[in-house]
Amino acid sequence: MTYEPRGADSARRLSLRAIAEALGGDCEGDPDLLITGIAGIREAEPGQISFLANGRYLGYVKATQASALIVGRQTEVNGLPAVRVDDPYLCFLKAIQLFSQPLRGTFPPGVSDLARVAASARLGAGCHVGDFVHIGEDCVIGERVVLMPGAVVLARVAIGEDSLIFPNVTVREDSQLGRRVIVHAGAVVGSDGFGYAWDGTAHRKIPQIGRVEIGDDVELGANVCIDRATTGVTRIEAGCKIDNLVQIAHNVRIGRNSIVVAQVGISGSTRVGENVKIAGQAGIIGHIEIGDRAQVGEKAGVTKSVEAGTAVSGYPARPHDQAMRLQAVLARLPELARRVRELEEELGRLRAELAERREPRP
């Protein structure tokens, strides 16, 4: 679910005790201390609570203006009031929800007079259809779906209940989105796959007659592009999180709960397993497989299949530890090149001296 900060007129104040109870943690310090908001440890102001989940930020504890911290069981807090928990990062997420409100609540049910909804489209109860939204023929929109201004939903699209479609999203014909799907501004679901055949004189477009299926609880970032299949299905399975500016080509399949970070490109017909993590700007060639739980490093160029449970990086991608050793050697290349030149010069001098010694004396 997407949240937004509470306005000044709806600011929430919670005691440290109440926060600890909500997070399942232990309160340390004044339990009646009132907390009015939440922020990062460097940006927090008096009255706010922050968190510490990474040892690299221990140095900020003394300088923070936060009135309290969410920390691990053994973390030193320099005398600050604290909520001690097993997983500070996860509890920080939960605390954000305490001081915010679901974005959905700001969009009341109803259809704007400026929207265009086809007569054959079916809208579930509680939907919000904003200004200049277009919903095509035979679409099925589930209950409590929010379509923000400028969203375009073409013919025969199905969108599951409680989904949130941000402004200027385009969902092409025959695409299917599951329940609680979030699609951020500018994303395109179901664009034509990049397919052409050379006939000797020109590139001829191959009709893209497949579709896209998006599973439940998937989130697509801003300007994500997911191509429809040439035939069959391009499928993003339940729980996947796709960051901004990602390109997913035709007939790709991404398994459950995988994460794809910004500016990744995945070529056609590649299979990505479950719980895979693909870091930013990685490029993946088509018609290969990325196994379950694999990790692909940032800017990696993946040219062959990756086994389940392994980590790869570099270009071309190789096992991560091997890629790191290679990078270490590359960093030494200028020094190695200088040493080679010096050795060549020294060898030249030795050869010249040896030649002089061998010349017959007159």
Secondary structure, 3 states (H helix, E strand, C coil): CCEEECCHHHCCCEEHHHHHHHHCCEEECCCCCEECEECCCCCCCCCEEEECCCHHHHHHCCCCCCCEEEECCCCCCCCCCEEECCCHHHHHHHHHHHCEEEHHHHCCCEECCCCEECCCCEECCCCEECCCCEECCCCEECCCCEECCCCEECCCCEECCCCEECCCCEECCCCEECCCCEECCCCEEEECCCCEEECCCCEEECCCCCEEEECCCCEECCCCEEECCCCCEEEECCCCEECCCCEECCCCEECCCCEECCCCEECCCCEECCCCEECCCCEECCCCEECCCCEECCCCEECCCECCCCEEECCCCEEHHHHHHHHHHHHCHHHHHHHHHHHHHHHHHHHHHHHHHHCCCC
